[in-house]
């Protein structure tokens, strides 16, 4: 398994980064296992857990 962490100052920007990354994974035979999301006063973050098929 592997992980990728993203941060963003806005939800919209974070969403765009995550969606682009996931699209690339699906094209290259990787499967998303889980996405962890967190927010605080400074912004938003997400960690994607994925594995190669």
C-alpha positions as CSV (number, residue, x, y, z in Angstrom):
1,X,0.0,0.0,0.0
2,X,1.0,3.6,-0.6
3,X,-0.2,7.0,0.6
4,X,-0.4,10.4,-0.9
5,X,-1.1,13.6,1.1
6,X,-2.7,16.7,-0.2
7,X,-3.2,20.1,1.3
8,X,-5.3,23.1,0.1
9,X,-6.4,26.5,1.3
10,X,-9.9,25.8,-0.1
11,X,-12.1,22.8,-0.4
12,X,-12.5,23.4,-4.2
13,X,-8.8,23.4,-4.8
14,X,-8.3,20.3,-2.7
15,X,-11.1,18.5,-4.5
16,X,-9.5,19.3,-7.9
17,X,-6.1,18.0,-6.8
18,X,-7.6,14.8,-5.4
19,X,-9.8,14.1,-8.5
20,X,-6.9,14.6,-10.8
21,X,-4.7,12.2,-8.8
22,X,-7.4,9.6,-8.6
23,X,-8.0,9.8,-12.4
24,X,-4.4,9.1,-12.9
25,X,-4.4,6.1,-10.5
26,X,-7.4,4.5,-12.3
27,X,-5.6,4.8,-15.6
28,X,-2.5,3.1,-14.3
29,X,-4.1,0.1,-12.5
30,X,-4.2,1.4,-8.9
31,X,-7.1,1.0,-6.5
32,X,-8.1,3.6,-3.9
33,X,-8.5,2.0,-0.5
34,X,-9.5,4.9,1.6
35,X,-9.4,8.7,1.8
36,X,-8.9,10.5,5.1
37,X,-10.0,14.1,5.4
38,X,-9.2,16.8,7.9
39,X,-9.7,20.6,8.3
40,X,-8.6,23.3,10.6
41,X,-8.4,27.1,10.6
42,X,-5.4,27.0,8.2
43,X,-7.0,24.9,5.4
44,X,-7.8,21.3,4.4
45,X,-5.9,18.1,4.0
46,X,-6.5,14.6,2.7
47,X,-4.6,11.4,2.7
48,X,-5.3,8.9,0.0
49,X,-4.4,5.2,0.7
50,X,-4.1,3.2,-2.5
51,X,-2.6,0.0,-3.8
52,X,-1.4,-1.4,-7.2
53,X,-3.6,-4.0,-8.7
